[in-house]
């Protein structure tokens, strides 16, 4: 997949030039580039043909690849069992990097950006994981439109708008990756049993 990148606090420069991050950053780019439009089409039509969008398909493909490369999935930020559930966990973590794959509601954009901060900074609650920077993967507005995403999903553009007001709170480097729309197909919605269902339409 093609993508745009926004670098907060020189995140991309650090990822590309510092030894402890360079290999893992290369993995991240390799995985995203590996997810082809044909892979998305085949997985959607095989497993997610009743879905309205390709969000679950992309999420699943990314998860398979990251786990295959040794990323820990659904890792909790804190050790205390009081802080469990989706709210207090990262999607992926590996060697000083915490990652969110964020195709969820726009109301949690700020929280998704703050999770890498919680995982990286010292805290009064004992940590289960300690990282040094974050990566957030989300959908551009173009991907939302072409991929049949719900309009309420937080877009890359909405994430970008949060960096200025949260600048002091986002104290760790964060690389924001916005996945671009496919070039060979789009999702058309049709009604099935009163609900919207996505159908692949080739361009």
Phi, psi and omega in degrees: 000146173276157184203158171255155179228135170244133184250113178262129182055045174061030184303312184294318177301318179294315181299323185275336188249335182271133189304318186293342182249337193302316183293319181291322177297322176297322176300312182302312180295320179299315182297313181295317179295331182288332182288098184273164177297324178295321176299318180295314180300311183297317180292320179299313183286336179278318190238331190241028185293345177266001179277159181275338184220176177264012182297314180294323179298310180296317179303315181294316180296318178296316181300315179302317182290316181295318178297320179298331179269009173090012175286139176278126182259149178052050180271134180282146180283321185245153179282325184302127182293346176295333183256075181235180183089173184302329184301323189249026178232157174264151175293316180213154174210145176197125171038069173079006178237129173253146186223140172240132169256105198249089174250025184263189189298146180298341180290344181253015179304310182299319181294319178299326178285330181280336181303315176299330177293314178300322181285343186254330184266159173296149185214156179289339177265134184299132186276146171264339181214146180229120179238180182239344179199170183234155171232131176239124178254128181216180182259135171291164177300325179295319177293320177304314183292312183286332185267003177078016183296152172298142183296339183279351180294137179291126183266165174306317181296323178290320176301316180303322183291347182270345186291321181295308181292336181258014187306315181290326180285326180275077190275354179248156177297137178224128173261118179262123182247120178255113181288133183272165182290148175294153181262341187257350183204169171213168179260127174253135180270133173233158179273130175222117184054039176081002181238152177288134177232140181272140178230135178291129174234124182280145179270000000 
